Each structure stands twice: as C-alpha cells, then as structure tokens.
Amino acid sequence: MPVVTVDWWSGSKHEQRRELVEELTASVSRIAGCPTEAVTVIVRDVERSHWGKGGRLASDGDAE
C-alpha cells in the first residue's frame, strides 16, 4: 500500500488538489503495479512562514 505525502505552500485551489491526487495515484499505481485503491495521497498545506530554504523563510521572499 503506497503512501505519498506532498508538502506544498498553502493557497492552492480544490481543483489543483484533485488533479494532483489523481495524477499521483495513477503514476504510483502504474509504477508499483498495484490497484489505484491501494494508493494513499496526503496533501499538506504549509504556510510560507513555516517553510525555510537556504536559511530564509519563504515568507521573506527569496526562498522560492
């Protein structure tokens, strides 16, 4: 039972989330050789103020 976790910045639309889950499920199912029902996708929204890269918070502007 594959589990895929995606962390991304908050603010995405419901339709974007739906498409992401559909596409990831199809790819993982094909590659792992398992039914789509066995694939779990967890999407976690993270505020930019809680995301750091290169020593800077994404909310500070230069971490993208």
N, C-alpha and C positions, 0 to 999 in steps of 0.2 A: 504494500500500500504506500505509494509515493506521496510525500507531503512536500509541497513547495511553499516557501514563505517569501513574500515580496514586501520589502520596506520601501516606501516612496513618500515624497512630500505630500502633505495633505492638500486638498483643494481639487482633486480630480472629480470628474463627473461620474454619475452612476453608470452611464453607458460605457465610459472608458474602463471602469472596473469590470463590467460584464464582459467586454471584449478581451481584456487581459486574462480573465479566468477561463474563458472559452478557448483562447489560443494556447495558453499554457497547458491546459488539460489535454487538448488534442495532441500537442507535441510530446508531452510526457507519456501519454498513453501509447503513442506510436513507437517511441524510442524504447520504453520499458516493456512493451509487449503485454500491457495489461488493459483491462476494460476501463473506460472513462470513469465509471462509477467508483473505481478504486483510487482515483487521484483526488487528493485534497489540496486546495489552494487557499492560503491565508494571505490576505492583503492587509497590511498595517500602514495606516497613515501616520506620518511623523511630522510634527511641526518643524519648520525651518530653525526655530530657536532651540530645538533639541537635536540638531544634526550638525556634526562638525566634520570638516575635511581640511587637511592641510593646516591644522592649528587654528582654524577660524570657524565661527558659526556660520551656517548658510544664511541665516537671517542678517548677517553683517554684509552680505552682498558678493564677496569674492570667492565663495566656496563652491559655486556652481561648476 
